[in-house]
């Protein structure tokens, strides 16, 4: 480990030698750069310390947490697809209390922002989880996964219905003062409708996209390749879809947007920012190269220097409607 | 991290051997040097298809020279690309990963049971056992099984190491007819006086799931310790994606009952105690 465990001396200094300012502000969270590790692809941070200096990342979004631990789906849970992968992990996690007691103390040692991704089976459960995080030191923001079925009311996914989205986000909003990012599902007819519902309900920012629903079949056994039959597609295969949804949403909604979807390189990251993202998340790329997020930070910095960009905020949303 | 290919050659049919110079690129771990049963994640192409890294266990470990060898079978796109790589090419690897075999201090005999390509980590293991001076000459017994004689690999390696080797093929054209499990179970070793049933003997197994389950059953019947190396599809190899899980039985804190939890083959394994695995569910 390099400097891990020690708060960087440069904490607070946001300009590098040549003067490019990579810092962005998302929903009141000051990030030293726009690069976050995406939920579910970075564990609770600890897993990546042999490869990445966590101090160099804008933020870490931890694996999605629920009120109690979840076992997750039976295997096989993942399958490789063309330029991507499908997963049906089933939201396996250690539960919010274990996270606060066992994982958060480690993350507090780093000079990076910690954003907690969370979910529930019902509106009450969503609210319960956020209440547990009230005034917990070291949690800088929340990312709400609304791609979960509503167990109490017909199993419809919260994030595919504007009314349900509004209700669950409003309820959570009443229970937390922390910056609230709502993570949107791409599996909808018009993502801007859901985005508007989340915005109206009091979200501070939006992150998009979550995985695209998909499946794969083994023609030899004539069985689905995932035990759960369907799963979420991620990786470079979904990048053009994600980029378009970020662009569309950025034009329609006046909230900061965090772009996610198949970002493998700094070039991909810059594309998302041009499309209207104020920050980005690196997800599946972490599986291919555990140092991907740090390399993307370095690449963005060089890109700005080479192109005379003094402040990364200059390039956000350059693509006209 | 870029490793340089020192050698990549076909052994027979779809089986290949790759030798990699990994000097200075191995990640520091608590355990130190790479050990038998651990693995590497190899990116066979810098492009996005095939997308994921491929897990490969160590077939031979040369700690001093920083050389790792893997044995692989061409089964799909990824391994096909691997087979076409040439000496001098570089490949991106992450290693060493996972938890390998543990060799108990008091072990008197190692019984290695390998099915097909599952023989790969067994060679590294046998060399380590021999190197530690444990299990005097002849006290490593290996049971290798394969479909045909061309699926029986590493026979010479084990002979060089000085292990006693028994072979079974499903078509019976080499060794006994049957599987390595049949061989292991066979009457010769049912003799209670046989050293094979000595409580100080430890079973190490690697191969297809059904084979491992059968070996685990035999170990349980004979009340012998047994370590199995599992193979699952993986994405990250580092315990982050939770894709490669296996159902295990864990004692609860008060040790009164067992609970079932998913563990990651990549991080908590790939080597597990056979009795820890819920064989019905995985």
Contacts between the chains, C-beta under 8 A, distances in Angstrom:
chain1	res1	chain2	res2	distance
A	40	B	241	7.5
A	41	B	236	7.8
A	41	B	240	6.3
A	41	B	241	6.7
A	42	B	240	6.0
A	43	B	239	6.4
A	43	B	240	4.2
A	47	B	238	5.5
A	47	B	239	5.2
A	47	B	240	4.7
A	47	B	267	7.8
A	48	B	238	7.4
A	48	B	240	7.0
A	50	B	27	5.4
A	50	B	28	7.5
A	51	B	27	7.7
A	51	B	238	8.0
A	71	B	261	7.2
A	71	B	262	6.2
A	72	B	242	6.6
A	72	B	245	7.1
A	72	B	262	6.1
A	74	B	247	7.8
A	74	B	281	7.2
A	75	B	232	6.9
A	75	B	243	7.9
A	75	B	244	7.4
A	75	B	245	5.4
A	75	B	246	7.0
A	75	B	262	7.9
A	75	B	282	7.1
A	76	B	232	7.8
A	76	B	233	6.0
A	77	B	242	7.1
A	77	B	243	4.9
A	77	B	244	7.8
A	77	B	245	6.6
A	78	B	233	5.8
A	78	B	234	7.7
A	78	B	235	5.2
A	78	B	241	6.8
A	78	B	243	3.5
A	78	B	244	7.5
A	79	B	233	6.9
A	80	B	50	6.5
A	80	B	51	5.5
A	80	B	52	4.9
A	80	B	233	7.7
A	80	B	235	8.0
A	81	B	51	7.5
A	82	B	49	5.4
A	82	B	51	7.6
A	83	B	48	4.0
A	83	B	49	5.2
A	83	B	51	5.7
A	84	B	48	7.9
A	84	B	51	6.1
A	85	B	51	6.3
A	85	B	52	6.3
A	85	B	235	6.0
A	87	B	235	7.5
A	87	B	241	7.1
A	87	B	243	6.2
A	89	B	241	7.3
A	89	B	242	5.0
A	89	B	243	6.8
A	92	B	242	5.2
A	92	B	245	7.6
A	92	B	262	6.5
A	235	B	48	7.3
A	235	B	51	5.9
A	236	B	48	4.9
A	236	B	51	7.8
A	237	B	48	7.9
A	264	B	48	7.4
A	284	B	235	7.8
A	286	B	236	7.0
A	286	B	240	6.7
A	287	B	52	6.8
A	287	B	53	7.7
A	287	B	235	4.4
A	287	B	236	4.1
A	287	B	237	8.0
A	287	B	240	7.2
A	287	B	241	5.7
A	288	B	43	6.9
A	288	B	51	7.1
A	288	B	52	6.9
A	288	B	53	6.6
A	289	B	43	7.9
A	289	B	92	7.7
A	290	B	94	7.0
A	290	B	236	7.4
A	290	B	238	6.2
